[in-house]
Amino acid sequence: MTQGPGQNLIPLTQLSLSEILGGSLNALRRMPKTLLGIGLFSAFVIELSSLAVSALIIKNGGNLNSPELPEPTGSITQEQIQQLLTALIPSLQAAIFTAFVLFLVQVISTSLFTHVIGNAITGKRITTQGAWIKSKPQRFRVLILSLLGIIFPSICLLGGFGIGLSLGTSLSGTFGIFLTFTGLGLGLFGAVYFWTGLYVSIPALILEDQKVFVAIKRSFFLARNSMFRVFGVGLIGVITSQALSIVVSTPFTLFSQAQNLESPDTTSVFFNSLGSITGYMVLLPFMATFTVLLYTDLRIRKENIANQLNQASN
């Protein structure tokens, strides 16, 4: 599966937001066999795993339908809360398993996408097999770094909220509420800071073949003095990738809902799964490409590597 970009994927200069977005979309258009092929395979694994665990839960007597919520006007009893939690357990089990599979698949696919885009930036070609071989010794490091990218922001958010809540409950009145929201605000700030600082850590690890903590330092170094820009651009990348996923999956989802209203059967499940697969097929390569292009832009701005990239493309 080989398909090269022919010429440079992006201008080898400082990139604007529109150039990063355009380059990400251009990569999907110019390398569909490679990027969408990897994305399609990844999406199949995610969706088939989700269907398998859902079927297993239903086979064992679980119910994945949304439980009925108690009437908001009436008083909620302890028994109703217990019934609600019991009804939610099968759905939570399916969601946790799907999230776990998505995480593992994203680790592997991101490694492949990063190598493909890293070569495409300078107009070089790499096969999916070549990207697989190059990423193989890096996957465990990418896995650890991806986990840290979740753990650090989560610790900040939960820690800040926990400290604020404990201080707020120990003091009554307005000041206690103020401390609670202050703790939540500080935790949110820390989570955003780590999310922004770690945004380009995966490309730094893969393309520079760095160790985990060296890649973390590199990412924070590249984002330093540009935190607001990296946060804003990164957030737009996340929103755009989700929007693209929704756009391409909506026709299948609407058809699935129409079939489900007429007669719930395997047809509606099929089209719903097809919508999820199509959404992941576009989302995964777009988000990985966007991150690599932002990483490249930060290196050009911080380390002035434009000349090196131009030489590599010749």
PASEBA-1860 file (N, C-alpha, C; in nm, 3 decimals):
! residues 314
1> MTQGPGQN> 0.085/-0.119/0.000/0.000/0.000/0.000/0.089/0.123/0.000 ~ 0.124/0.169/-0.116/0.214/0.283/-0.128/0.148/0.394/-0.206 ~ 0.152/0.511/-0.153/0.101/0.625/-0.225/0.167/0.749/-0.170 ~ 0.252/0.810/-0.247/0.324/0.926/-0.200/0.255/1.055/-0.235 ~ 0.288/1.163/-0.168/0.224/1.290/-0.192/0.273/1.362/-0.315 ~ 0.384/1.312/-0.376/0.433/1.378/-0.497/0.516/1.499/-0.464 ~ 0.452/1.607/-0.422/0.524/1.725/-0.381/0.502/1.747/-0.232 ~ 0.564/1.851/-0.178/0.552/1.875/-0.036/0.406/1.891/0.005
9> LIPLTQLS> 0.373/1.834/0.117/0.235/1.836/0.165/0.192/1.975/0.209 ~ 0.286/2.052/0.264/0.258/2.187/0.316/0.371/2.280/0.274 ~ 0.348/2.411/0.278/0.460/2.505/0.260/0.560/2.487/0.373 ~ 0.687/2.477/0.341/0.788/2.452/0.443/0.832/2.583/0.508 ~ 0.733/2.654/0.560/0.754/2.779/0.632/0.661/2.778/0.754 ~ 0.662/2.886/0.831/0.568/2.897/0.942/0.425/2.885/0.890 ~ 0.347/2.802/0.958/0.213/2.769/0.910/0.106/2.847/0.986 ~ 0.006/2.889/0.912/-0.112/2.949/0.974/-0.211/2.838/1.008
17> LSEILGGS> -0.315/2.873/1.083/-0.418/2.775/1.118/-0.483/2.718/0.992 ~ -0.512/2.803/0.896/-0.577/2.756/0.774/-0.486/2.661/0.696 ~ -0.356/2.684/0.699/-0.263/2.596/0.629/-0.252/2.461/0.700 ~ -0.260/2.461/0.833/-0.258/2.335/0.906/-0.384/2.255/0.878 ~ -0.500/2.323/0.882/-0.626/2.255/0.851/-0.628/2.208/0.705 ~ -0.585/2.296/0.615/-0.582/2.259/0.474/-0.488/2.143/0.446 ~ -0.371/2.145/0.511/-0.276/2.036/0.494/-0.330/1.904/0.545 ~ -0.405/1.908/0.655/-0.464/1.786/0.710/-0.568/1.727/0.616
25> LNALRRMP> -0.653/1.813/0.561/-0.752/1.767/0.464/-0.685/1.723/0.335 ~ -0.581/1.795/0.293/-0.510/1.763/0.170/-0.443/1.626/0.179 ~ -0.394/1.593/0.299/-0.330/1.463/0.318/-0.430/1.350/0.295 ~ -0.554/1.367/0.343/-0.657/1.264/0.322/-0.691/1.251/0.174 ~ -0.690/1.364/0.104/-0.724/1.363/-0.038/-0.614/1.302/-0.123 ~ -0.489/1.330/-0.087/-0.376/1.287/-0.170/-0.323/1.149/-0.134 ~ -0.352/1.103/-0.014/-0.305/0.970/0.027/-0.419/0.887/0.084 ~ -0.529/0.872/0.011/-0.644/0.801/0.067/-0.617/0.653/0.093
33> KTLLGIGL> -0.540/0.589/0.004/-0.515/0.446/0.024/-0.440/0.419/0.153 ~ -0.344/0.505/0.183/-0.263/0.484/0.303/-0.337/0.529/0.429 ~ -0.376/0.657/0.432/-0.436/0.713/0.553/-0.575/0.656/0.581 ~ -0.662/0.660/0.481/-0.797/0.608/0.502/-0.797/0.456/0.513 ~ -0.698/0.391/0.449/-0.687/0.246/0.463/-0.655/0.206/0.607 ~ -0.556/0.272/0.666/-0.522/0.246/0.806/-0.640/0.283/0.896 ~ -0.702/0.398/0.866/-0.817/0.442/0.945/-0.933/0.345/0.937 ~ -0.958/0.290/0.818/-1.068/0.195/0.800/-1.043/0.067/0.878
41> FSAFVIEL> -0.921/0.015/0.872/-0.889/-0.106/0.946/-0.902/-0.082/1.097 ~ -0.852/0.033/1.142/-0.861/0.067/1.284/-1.007/0.079/1.327 ~ -1.090/0.142/1.242/-1.232/0.159/1.274/-1.303/0.025/1.282 ~ -1.269/-0.068/1.194/-1.329/-0.201/1.198/-1.297/-0.271/1.329 ~ -1.172/-0.261/1.373/-1.133/-0.325/1.499/-1.212/-0.266/1.616 ~ -1.223/-0.133/1.618/-1.296/-0.066/1.727/-1.443/-0.107/1.728 ~ -1.508/-0.100/1.612/-1.651/-0.128/1.606/-1.682/-0.275/1.629 ~ -1.601/-0.365/1.572/-1.624/-0.508/1.594/-1.606/-0.545/1.741
49> SSLAVSAL> -1.508/-0.483/1.807/-1.488/-0.507/1.950/-1.608/-0.458/2.030 ~ -1.660/-0.341/1.992/-1.778/-0.287/2.060/-1.900/-0.377/2.042 ~ -1.920/-0.425/1.918/-2.033/-0.514/1.893/-2.017/-0.646/1.966 ~ -1.895/-0.698/1.973/-1.871/-0.826/2.039/-1.899/-0.818/2.188 ~ -1.852/-0.711/2.254/-1.875/-0.699/2.398/-2.023/-0.671/2.426 ~ -2.089/-0.597/2.338/-2.233/-0.571/2.356/-2.311/-0.701/2.344 ~ -2.276/-0.784/2.244/-2.344/-0.912/2.226/-2.321/-1.004/2.345 ~ -2.200/-1.001/2.400/-2.168/-1.085/2.515/-2.248/-1.042/2.638
57> IIKNGGNL> -2.260/-0.910/2.658/-2.336/-0.860/2.773/-2.483/-0.897/2.760 ~ -2.539/-0.882/2.639/-2.680/-0.916/2.617/-2.702/-1.066/2.634 ~ -2.606/-1.146/2.587/-2.618/-1.292/2.600/-2.621/-1.335/2.746 ~ -2.548/-1.260/2.830/-2.545/-1.292/2.973/-2.657/-1.227/3.053 ~ -2.756/-1.173/2.981/-2.873/-1.118/3.049/-2.870/-0.970/3.075 ~ -2.767/-0.900/3.030/-2.758/-0.757/3.051/-2.848/-0.680/2.954 ~ -2.879/-0.557/2.990/-2.964/-0.472/2.908/-2.890/-0.342/2.880 ~ -2.868/-0.313/2.750/-2.794/-0.194/2.712/-2.884/-0.075/2.680
65> NSPELPEP> -3.015/-0.093/2.696/-3.106/0.018/2.673/-3.095/0.121/2.784 ~ -3.123/0.246/2.750/-3.115/0.353/2.851/-3.224/0.332/2.956 ~ -3.187/0.335/3.085/-3.289/0.315/3.190/-3.381/0.435/3.201 ~ -3.501/0.409/3.254/-3.595/0.518/3.276/-3.554/0.597/3.399 ~ -3.549/0.728/3.382/-3.512/0.815/3.494/-3.632/0.842/3.581 ~ -3.611/0.859/3.713/-3.723/0.891/3.802/-3.785/1.025/3.766 ~ -3.912/1.042/3.798/-3.980/1.168/3.773/-3.912/1.281/3.849 ~ -3.880/1.393/3.779/-3.810/1.502/3.847/-3.892/1.570/3.956
73> TGSITQEQ> -4.025/1.558/3.947/-4.110/1.624/4.047/-4.119/1.544/4.176 ~ -4.099/1.416/4.169/-4.112/1.332/4.287/-3.982/1.318/4.362 ~ -3.988/1.265/4.482/-3.868/1.242/4.561/-3.802/1.112/4.518 ~ -3.670/1.116/4.506/-3.595/0.999/4.461/-3.554/0.917/4.582 ~ -3.594/0.792/4.582/-3.563/0.704/4.694/-3.430/0.632/4.673 ~ -3.379/0.575/4.781/-3.255/0.500/4.773/-3.270/0.379/4.682 ~ -3.388/0.319/4.682/-3.414/0.203/4.598/-3.410/0.240/4.449 ~ -3.465/0.358/4.415/-3.462/0.403/4.276/-3.319/0.430/4.229
81> IQQLLTAL> -3.238/0.489/4.316/-3.098/0.514/4.283/-3.025/0.383/4.259 ~ -3.052/0.284/4.347/-2.987/0.154/4.332/-3.029/0.086/4.202 ~ -3.158/0.096/4.167/-3.205/0.037/4.041/-3.143/0.106/3.920 ~ -3.130/0.238/3.930/-3.070/0.314/3.819/-2.924/0.275/3.799 ~ -2.850/0.263/3.910/-2.709/0.225/3.900/-2.694/0.084/3.845 ~ -2.781/-0.006/3.889/-2.778/-0.144/3.840/-2.806/-0.151/3.691 ~ -2.900/-0.067/3.646/-2.935/-0.064/3.503/-2.823/-0.004/3.419 ~ -2.744/0.084/3.479/-2.637/0.150/3.404/-2.511/0.065/3.393
89> IPSLQAAI> -2.495/-0.034/3.479/-2.372/-0.113/3.483/-2.338/-0.178/3.349 ~ -2.433/-0.246/3.281/-2.398/-0.306/3.150/-2.349/-0.202/3.049 ~ -2.415/-0.087/3.043/-2.372/0.018/2.949/-2.234/0.071/2.984 ~ -2.207/0.085/3.114/-2.075/0.132/3.157/-1.968/0.030/3.122 ~ -1.998/-0.098/3.139/-1.902/-0.203/3.104/-1.868/-0.198/2.955 ~ -1.971/-0.184/2.871/-1.948/-0.176/2.727/-1.869/-0.051/2.690 ~ -1.902/0.061/2.755/-1.832/0.186/2.725/-1.686/0.181/2.766 ~ -1.657/0.122/2.882/-1.519/0.112/2.930/-1.437/0.022/2.839
97> FTAFVLFL> -1.494/-0.090/2.798/-1.421/-0.182/2.710/-1.394/-0.115/2.575 ~ -1.495/-0.048/2.521/-1.478/0.020/2.392/-1.372/0.129/2.401 ~ -1.373/0.205/2.512/-1.273/0.311/2.531/-1.133/0.251/2.540 ~ -1.121/0.135/2.605/-0.991/0.069/2.617/-0.939/0.025/2.480 ~ -1.027/-0.036/2.400/-0.988/-0.080/2.265/-0.953/0.041/2.179 ~ -1.033/0.148/2.189/-1.006/0.270/2.114/-0.869/0.326/2.149 ~ -0.837/0.324/2.277/-0.707/0.376/2.321/-0.593/0.296/2.259 ~ -0.601/0.163/2.265/-0.494/0.079/2.210/-0.482/0.095/2.058
105> VQVISTSL> -0.596/0.096/1.991/-0.595/0.112/1.845/-0.538/0.248/1.807 ~ -0.574/0.350/1.884/-0.525/0.485/1.853/-0.375/0.495/1.874 ~ -0.322/0.425/1.972/-0.177/0.424/1.994/-0.106/0.369/1.872 ~ -0.155/0.256/1.821/-0.089/0.191/1.706/-0.110/0.273/1.578 ~ -0.234/0.317/1.555/-0.261/0.390/1.430/-0.191/0.525/1.428 ~ -0.184/0.592/1.543/-0.115/0.722/1.548/0.032/0.707/1.513 ~ 0.094/0.597/1.560/0.234/0.572/1.526/0.252/0.559/1.375 ~ 0.159/0.487/1.310/0.168/0.469/1.165/0.143/0.602/1.092
113> FTHVIGNA> 0.037/0.671/1.132/0.004/0.799/1.067/0.119/0.899/1.080 ~ 0.182/0.903/1.196/0.288/1.001/1.220/0.407/0.977/1.129 ~ 0.444/0.850/1.110/0.554/0.820/1.018/0.517/0.855/0.874 ~ 0.393/0.825/0.835/0.349/0.854/0.698/0.352/1.004/0.672 ~ 0.295/1.082/0.764/0.288/1.228/0.746/0.426/1.291/0.761 ~ 0.508/1.239/0.853/0.643/1.291/0.870/0.723/1.282/0.741 ~ 0.703/1.175/0.665/0.770/1.161/0.536/0.702/1.246/0.428 ~ 0.570/1.254/0.434/0.496/1.328/0.331/0.526/1.477/0.334
121> ITGKRITT> 0.562/1.529/0.451/0.592/1.672/0.464/0.705/1.713/0.370 ~ 0.802/1.625/0.351/0.914/1.654/0.261/0.901/1.583/0.127 ~ 0.778/1.537/0.096/0.753/1.478/-0.035/0.803/1.337/-0.051 ~ 0.833/1.268/0.059/0.884/1.131/0.051/0.770/1.030/0.064 ~ 0.797/0.911/0.017/0.699/0.804/0.022/0.736/0.702/0.129 ~ 0.635/0.645/0.189/0.658/0.533/0.281/0.536/0.442/0.274 ~ 0.559/0.313/0.270/0.449/0.218/0.266/0.393/0.198/0.406 ~ 0.274/0.142/0.413/0.216/0.108/0.542/0.304/0.006/0.614
129> QGAWIKSK> 0.359/-0.088/0.535/0.450/-0.187/0.594/0.575/-0.120/0.649 ~ 0.628/-0.022/0.574/0.746/0.049/0.621/0.718/0.127/0.748 ~ 0.601/0.192/0.753/0.563/0.265/0.874/0.544/0.169/0.991 ~ 0.490/0.050/0.965/0.470/-0.050/1.070/0.605/-0.094/1.127 ~ 0.701/-0.119/1.040/0.834/-0.164/1.086/0.903/-0.054/1.165 ~ 0.896/0.070/1.119/0.962/0.181/1.187/0.898/0.210/1.322 ~ 0.767/0.191/1.332/0.697/0.224/1.457/0.700/0.111/1.560 ~ 0.737/-0.009/1.516/0.731/-0.125/1.606/0.813/-0.107/1.733
137> PQRFRVLI> 0.939/-0.064/1.728/1.015/-0.047/1.854/0.972/0.074/1.936 ~ 0.885/0.158/1.882/0.842/0.278/1.953/0.707/0.263/2.022 ~ 0.637/0.155/1.993/0.496/0.146/2.038/0.481/0.145/2.189 ~ 0.568/0.078/2.260/0.554/0.074/2.406/0.575/0.214/2.463 ~ 0.672/0.288/2.408/0.693/0.426/2.455/0.573/0.514/2.423 ~ 0.515/0.494/2.305/0.396/0.572/2.268/0.281/0.539/2.362 ~ 0.269/0.411/2.399/0.165/0.368/2.493/0.181/0.437/2.628 ~ 0.303/0.436/2.681/0.329/0.499/2.811/0.303/0.650/2.803
145> LSLLGIIF> 0.349/0.712/2.696/0.330/0.856/2.681/0.183/0.891/2.667 ~ 0.107/0.809/2.595/-0.037/0.832/2.581/-0.108/0.820/2.716 ~ -0.066/0.723/2.797/-0.124/0.708/2.932/-0.093/0.830/3.018 ~ 0.031/0.877/3.011/0.069/0.996/3.089/-0.008/1.119/3.041 ~ -0.038/1.124/2.911/-0.116/1.234/2.858/-0.258/1.237/2.911 ~ -0.308/1.124/2.959/-0.439/1.118/3.023/-0.427/1.138/3.173 ~ -0.323/1.077/3.233/-0.309/1.078/3.378/-0.278/1.217/3.432 ~ -0.182/1.287/3.372/-0.141/1.418/3.425/-0.257/1.518/3.430
153> PSICLLGG> -0.329/1.540/3.319/-0.442/1.633/3.328/-0.551/1.587/3.424 ~ -0.575/1.455/3.430/-0.679/1.403/3.519/-0.643/1.425/3.665 ~ -0.516/1.404/3.700/-0.472/1.427/3.838/-0.492/1.574/3.876 ~ -0.455/1.663/3.784/-0.471/1.807/3.812/-0.617/1.843/3.833 ~ -0.704/1.794/3.745/-0.845/1.829/3.754/-0.909/1.771/3.879 ~ -0.889/1.642/3.903/-0.949/1.577/4.020/-0.886/1.626/4.149 ~ -0.754/1.647/4.147/-0.686/1.696/4.267/-0.733/1.835/4.306 ~ -0.742/1.925/4.208/-0.788/2.060/4.237/-0.930/2.063/4.288
161> FGIGLSLG> -1.017/1.983/4.223/-1.156/1.980/4.266/-1.169/1.917/4.405 ~ -1.090/1.809/4.429/-1.097/1.743/4.559/-1.052/1.834/4.672 ~ -0.941/1.905/4.651/-0.891/1.997/4.754/-0.991/2.110/4.776 ~ -1.042/2.167/4.667/-1.140/2.275/4.680/-1.266/2.230/4.750 ~ -1.312/2.108/4.718/-1.434/2.056/4.779/-1.414/2.029/4.928 ~ -1.298/1.972/4.964/-1.272/1.944/5.106/-1.261/2.072/5.187 ~ -1.196/2.173/5.131/-1.188/2.302/5.201/-1.323/2.372/5.204 ~ -1.398/2.360/5.092/-1.528/2.426/5.087/-1.629/2.368/5.183
169> TSLSGTFG> -1.627/2.236/5.200/-1.723/2.173/5.290/-1.687/2.197/5.437 ~ -1.561/2.226/5.462/-1.521/2.252/5.602/-1.561/2.392/5.647 ~ -1.592/2.478/5.548/-1.635/2.614/5.580/-1.773/2.638/5.520 ~ -1.863/2.692/5.598/-1.998/2.715/5.551/-2.009/2.853/5.487 ~ -2.115/2.871/5.409/-2.142/3.002/5.353/-2.075/3.026/5.219 ~ -2.073/3.153/5.183/-2.021/3.194/5.052/-1.874/3.163/5.036 ~ -1.796/3.179/5.142/-1.653/3.157/5.133/-1.621/3.011/5.102 ~ -1.701/2.920/5.158/-1.682/2.778/5.130/-1.709/2.746/4.984
177> IFLTFTGL> -1.816/2.804/4.928/-1.847/2.785/4.786/-1.736/2.844/4.700 ~ -1.685/2.960/4.742/-1.576/3.024/4.668/-1.452/2.935/4.663 ~ -1.418/2.872/4.776/-1.302/2.783/4.779/-1.322/2.661/4.689 ~ -1.446/2.610/4.688/-1.475/2.493/4.603/-1.453/2.525/4.455 ~ -1.509/2.638/4.412/-1.494/2.676/4.271/-1.352/2.720/4.239 ~ -1.282/2.777/4.339/-1.142/2.813/4.318/-1.057/2.688/4.294 ~ -1.081/2.585/4.376/-1.009/2.460/4.358/-1.038/2.397/4.224 ~ -1.166/2.399/4.182/-1.202/2.345/4.051/-1.135/2.424/3.939
185> GLGLFGAV> -1.133/2.558/3.955/-1.069/2.642/3.854/-0.921/2.616/3.842 ~ -0.853/2.601/3.957/-0.710/2.573/3.954/-0.681/2.435/3.894 ~ -0.767/2.338/3.928/-0.751/2.205/3.870/-0.772/2.204/3.721 ~ -0.873/2.281/3.675/-0.899/2.292/3.532/-0.783/2.361/3.461 ~ -0.728/2.464/3.524/-0.613/2.534/3.466/-0.494/2.439/3.451 ~ -0.468/2.360/3.555/-0.357/2.264/3.549/-0.379/2.159/3.442 ~ -0.504/2.112/3.429/-0.534/2.012/3.327/-0.512/2.068/3.186 ~ -0.558/2.191/3.164/-0.540/2.256/3.033/-0.392/2.280/3.006
193> YFWTGLYV> -0.317/2.318/3.109/-0.174/2.344/3.093/-0.101/2.216/3.050 ~ -0.129/2.105/3.117/-0.062/1.980/3.081/-0.109/1.930/2.945 ~ -0.239/1.942/2.915/-0.290/1.898/2.785/-0.222/1.977/2.673 ~ -0.205/2.108/2.694/-0.141/2.192/2.592/0.007/2.160/2.581 ~ 0.075/2.148/2.696/0.218/2.120/2.694/0.253/1.986/2.633 ~ 0.162/1.888/2.645/0.187/1.754/2.593/0.129/1.732/2.453 ~ 0.074/1.836/2.394/-0.002/1.819/2.269/0.083/1.759/2.158 ~ 0.207/1.799/2.145/0.291/1.748/2.035/0.397/1.650/2.086
201> SIPALILE> 0.371/1.589/2.201/0.470/1.496/2.258/0.481/1.367/2.176 ~ 0.369/1.320/2.120/0.372/1.197/2.040/0.456/1.214/1.913 ~ 0.434/1.320/1.832/0.523/1.340/1.717/0.668/1.359/1.757 ~ 0.694/1.427/1.871/0.832/1.446/1.916/0.896/1.312/1.947 ~ 0.821/1.222/2.009/0.876/1.089/2.042/0.900/1.008/1.915 ~ 0.802/1.006/1.824/0.810/0.919/1.708/0.909/0.971/1.603 ~ 0.896/1.096/1.566/0.978/1.150/1.457/1.121/1.178/1.499 ~ 1.144/1.204/1.628/1.280/1.225/1.677/1.335/1.102/1.747
209> DQKVFVAI> 1.249/0.998/1.757/1.287/0.871/1.822/1.343/0.897/1.963 ~ 1.265/0.970/2.042/1.307/1.008/2.177/1.252/0.913/2.282 ~ 1.310/0.920/2.401/1.254/0.851/2.516/1.131/0.927/2.564 ~ 1.055/0.864/2.655/0.927/0.920/2.696/0.943/1.058/2.759 ~ 1.028/1.068/2.862/1.038/1.195/2.934/1.114/1.301/2.854 ~ 1.200/1.257/2.763/1.264/1.352/2.672/1.161/1.411/2.577 ~ 1.068/1.327/2.529/0.962/1.374/2.441/0.870/1.471/2.514 ~ 0.844/1.446/2.642/0.763/1.538/2.722/0.832/1.673/2.733
217> KRSFFLAR> 0.962/1.671/2.762/1.038/1.796/2.772/1.039/1.869/2.638 ~ 1.055/1.793/2.529/1.057/1.854/2.396/0.924/1.922/2.366 ~ 0.815/1.854/2.402/0.683/1.909/2.374/0.660/2.039/2.451 ~ 0.696/2.040/2.579/0.680/2.161/2.658/0.773/2.272/2.607 ~ 0.892/2.233/2.562/0.986/2.332/2.508/0.929/2.397/2.382 ~ 0.873/2.317/2.293/0.818/2.370/2.169/0.695/2.456/2.193 ~ 0.617/2.420/2.294/0.494/2.495/2.322/0.519/2.618/2.408 ~ 0.636/2.625/2.472/0.666/2.737/2.561/0.659/2.869/2.484
225> NSMFRVFG> 0.606/2.969/2.551/0.584/3.103/2.494/0.477/3.104/2.385 ~ 0.417/2.988/2.359/0.309/2.982/2.259/0.191/2.901/2.314 ~ 0.177/2.898/2.446/0.076/2.813/2.508/-0.065/2.848/2.461 ~ -0.097/2.976/2.456/-0.232/3.015/2.415/-0.258/2.976/2.270 ~ -0.157/2.994/2.185/-0.174/2.958/2.044/-0.189/2.807/2.028 ~ -0.103/2.731/2.096/-0.110/2.584/2.086/-0.245/2.534/2.138 ~ -0.289/2.593/2.250/-0.419/2.551/2.305/-0.532/2.582/2.208 ~ -0.533/2.704/2.153/-0.640/2.742/2.061/-0.639/2.659/1.934
233> VGLIGVIT> -0.520/2.644/1.873/-0.509/2.566/1.750/-0.542/2.420/1.777 ~ -0.490/2.366/1.888/-0.518/2.227/1.921/-0.666/2.202/1.945 ~ -0.732/2.296/2.013/-0.876/2.282/2.039/-0.955/2.285/1.909 ~ -0.916/2.374/1.818/-0.983/2.380/1.688/-0.962/2.249/1.611 ~ -0.842/2.190/1.624/-0.817/2.061/1.559/-0.908/1.952/1.611 ~ -0.927/1.948/1.744/-1.016/1.848/1.804/-1.159/1.869/1.757 ~ -1.205/1.995/1.760/-1.342/2.025/1.719/-1.364/1.992/1.571 ~ -1.266/2.028/1.487/-1.279/2.001/1.344/-1.283/1.852/1.315
241> SQALSIVV> -1.198/1.775/1.383/-1.197/1.631/1.360/-1.330/1.568/1.401 ~ -1.386/1.614/1.514/-1.517/1.562/1.556/-1.626/1.602/1.457 ~ -1.617/1.727/1.407/-1.717/1.773/1.311/-1.712/1.691/1.182 ~ -1.591/1.663/1.133/-1.577/1.580/1.013/-1.634/1.441/1.036 ~ -1.606/1.386/1.153/-1.656/1.253/1.187/-1.809/1.251/1.187 ~ -1.868/1.356/1.243/-2.015/1.364/1.248/-2.073/1.379/1.108 ~ -2.010/1.463/1.026/-2.060/1.488/0.891/-2.063/1.360/0.808 ~ -1.953/1.284/0.810/-1.946/1.164/0.724/-2.030/1.049/0.779
249> STPFTLFS> -2.057/1.049/0.910/-2.134/0.939/0.968/-2.283/0.969/0.977 ~ -2.323/1.095/0.965/-2.463/1.133/0.982/-2.558/1.062/0.886 ~ -2.528/1.051/0.755/-2.623/0.981/0.665/-2.653/0.838/0.712 ~ -2.551/0.766/0.756/-2.572/0.629/0.803/-2.652/0.628/0.934 ~ -2.623/0.723/1.022/-2.694/0.730/1.149/-2.842/0.761/1.127 ~ -2.872/0.856/1.038/-3.011/0.892/1.009/-3.086/0.774/0.949 ~ -3.022/0.704/0.857/-3.086/0.587/0.796/-3.109/0.479/0.901 ~ -3.013/0.463/0.992/-3.028/0.364/1.099/-3.145/0.398/1.189
257> QAQNLESP> -3.160/0.526/1.223/-3.271/0.568/1.308/-3.405/0.549/1.238 ~ -3.408/0.577/1.107/-3.532/0.558/1.031/-3.572/0.411/1.028 ~ -3.474/0.323/1.007/-3.501/0.180/1.007/-3.546/0.132/1.145 ~ -3.485/0.190/1.249/-3.516/0.148/1.385/-3.659/0.186/1.424 ~ -3.707/0.301/1.372/-3.844/0.343/1.402/-3.945/0.254/1.333 ~ -3.914/0.211/1.210/-4.007/0.128/1.135/-4.011/-0.014/1.192 ~ -3.895/-0.074/1.203/-3.886/-0.211/1.256/-3.745/-0.237/1.303 ~ -3.721/-0.231/1.434/-3.586/-0.252/1.487/-3.533/-0.390/1.447
265> DTTSVFFN> -3.425/-0.394/1.375/-3.366/-0.521/1.335/-3.218/-0.501/1.310 ~ -3.155/-0.603/1.254/-3.010/-0.598/1.231/-2.972/-0.494/1.127 ~ -3.067/-0.452/1.042/-3.036/-0.350/0.941/-2.998/-0.218/1.007 ~ -3.075/-0.178/1.109/-3.045/-0.053/1.179/-2.911/-0.063/1.251 ~ -2.883/-0.179/1.309/-2.754/-0.199/1.377/-2.639/-0.192/1.276 ~ -2.662/-0.251/1.158/-2.559/-0.250/1.054/-2.525/-0.108/1.011 ~ -2.627/-0.027/0.983/-2.601/0.109/0.936/-2.545/0.198/1.048 ~ -2.587/0.172/1.170/-2.530/0.246/1.282/-2.382/0.215/1.297
273> SLGSITGY> -2.346/0.088/1.283/-2.205/0.048/1.289/-2.127/0.104/1.172 ~ -2.190/0.106/1.054/-2.125/0.161/0.936/-2.096/0.310/0.955 ~ -2.188/0.382/1.020/-2.166/0.522/1.050/-2.048/0.542/1.145 ~ -2.041/0.458/1.249/-1.930/0.468/1.344/-1.797/0.439/1.275 ~ -1.794/0.337/1.189/-1.672/0.301/1.118/-1.626/0.415/1.028 ~ -1.721/0.474/0.954/-1.687/0.585/0.865/-1.634/0.704/0.943 ~ -1.697/0.732/1.058/-1.652/0.844/1.140/-1.511/0.825/1.191 ~ -1.480/0.708/1.245/-1.345/0.679/1.294/-1.243/0.678/1.179
281> MVLLPFMA> -1.285/0.631/1.063/-1.195/0.622/0.948/-1.141/0.758/0.908 ~ -1.222/0.863/0.926/-1.179/0.998/0.894/-1.115/1.067/1.014 ~ -1.173/1.046/1.131/-1.126/1.116/1.251/-0.982/1.082/1.287 ~ -0.948/0.954/1.288/-0.816/0.912/1.334/-0.702/0.969/1.249 ~ -0.705/0.954/1.114/-0.595/1.011/1.036/-0.593/1.163/1.036 ~ -0.710/1.227/1.038/-0.712/1.374/1.038/-0.648/1.428/1.165 ~ -0.684/1.372/1.280/-0.631/1.423/1.406/-0.481/1.399/1.416 ~ -0.434/1.283/1.372/-0.291/1.255/1.376/-0.214/1.348/1.282
289> TFTVLLYT> -0.269/1.371/1.163/-0.204/1.460/1.067/-0.199/1.602/1.120 ~ -0.308/1.648/1.176/-0.315/1.784/1.232/-0.208/1.803/1.339 ~ -0.191/1.703/1.425/-0.093/1.713/1.534/0.049/1.719/1.479 ~ 0.078/1.637/1.378/0.213/1.637/1.319/0.242/1.772/1.252 ~ 0.143/1.827/1.184/0.163/1.956/1.117/0.182/2.069/1.219 ~ 0.111/2.064/1.330/0.132/2.165/1.434/0.271/2.149/1.496 ~ 0.314/2.026/1.517/0.449/1.999/1.568/0.554/2.055/1.472 ~ 0.534/2.033/1.341/0.628/2.085/1.241/0.632/2.237/1.244
297> DLRIRKEN> 0.515/2.299/1.255/0.508/2.446/1.261/0.582/2.499/1.384 ~ 0.566/2.432/1.498/0.634/2.477/1.620/0.785/2.464/1.607 ~ 0.831/2.358/1.543/0.975/2.341/1.523/1.031/2.446/1.427 ~ 0.954/2.478/1.325/0.998/2.582/1.231/1.010/2.715/1.303 ~ 0.912/2.747/1.388/0.912/2.874/1.460/1.020/2.876/1.569 ~ 1.038/2.763/1.639/1.127/2.761/1.754/1.271/2.729/1.715 ~ 1.289/2.641/1.619/1.423/2.591/1.587/1.467/2.622/1.444 ~ 1.380/2.689/1.371/1.414/2.734/1.236/1.465/2.619/1.148
305> IANQLNQA> 1.383/2.514/1.137/1.423/2.396/1.061/1.374/2.400/0.917 ~ 1.324/2.515/0.874/1.269/2.524/0.737/1.375/2.489/0.633 ~ 1.497/2.534/0.652/1.604/2.505/0.556/1.634/2.354/0.552 ~ 1.633/2.290/0.668/1.658/2.146/0.673/1.547/2.070/0.601 ~ 1.424/2.114/0.619/1.312/2.047/0.552/1.319/2.066/0.400 ~ 1.355/2.185/0.358/1.370/2.211/0.213/1.480/2.127/0.153 ~ 1.591/2.112/0.224/1.701/2.028/0.175/1.659/1.883/0.168 ~ 1.581/1.837/0.270/1.537/1.698/0.272/1.436/1.668/0.161
313> SN> 1.365/1.771/0.118/1.264/1.750/0.014/1.322/1.750/-0.126 ~ 1.448/1.793/-0.140/1.512/1.799/-0.272/1.577/1.664/-0.308
END
